[in-house]
Amino acid sequence: MKTIFERFVKDESGATAIEYGLIAALISVALITGATTLGNTLNTQFQGLSNKMNSAANNH
């Protein structure tokens, strides 16, 4: 029984899996945040371009 407990205490595979899971979660949050920011920036740019084109079309 003592050797089973000693092996359990020395086994770090569960901790490693949790660490990898946390790293993957942080990377996912960073990617989602970056994609959202990029999408908002592109949307603003294209909306401004669309407004300018509509304004030019209405003036001619």
N, C-alpha and C positions, 0 to 999 in steps of 0.2 A: 504494500500500500504506500509505503514511504517513497519508493522509486517512481510510482505513478505521479505522486504529488510533486516530486522534484522535476520530473519531465514537464509537467504542466507549468510549473513556475518558470522554467528555462525556455519554454516554447514562446517565441516572439512572432510567429507567423500571423497571428490574429492582429497584433498591434501594427505590423507592417501593412496588412491589408487595409486597416482603418486609415493609416497614414496615406496610402495611395488613393483611397477613396476621397479623403479630404483634399488632396492635391488636385484630383480630377474635378471635384466640385468647384474649387477656386478657379481653376482654368476655365471651366464652363461659365461661371459668373463673369469672368473677365471678357470672354468672347461674346457673350450676350450683350454686355454693356457696350463693348466696342462696336458691335454690329448695330445696336440701337442708335448710338451716337452718329455713326456713319449714315445710317438710313435717314435720320432726322436732318442731317446736314444736306444730304442729296435732295431730299424732299424740298427743303427751303430753296436750294439752288434752282431746281426745276420749276418750282412755283414762281419764282422771280422771273425766270426766262419766259414762262408761259404768260405772265402778266405783261411783260414787255412786248411779246409778239401780238397779244390781243390788242394792246394799246396802239401799236403800229398799224395793225389791220383796220382798226376803227378810224384812224386818222386819214387813211387813203381811200 
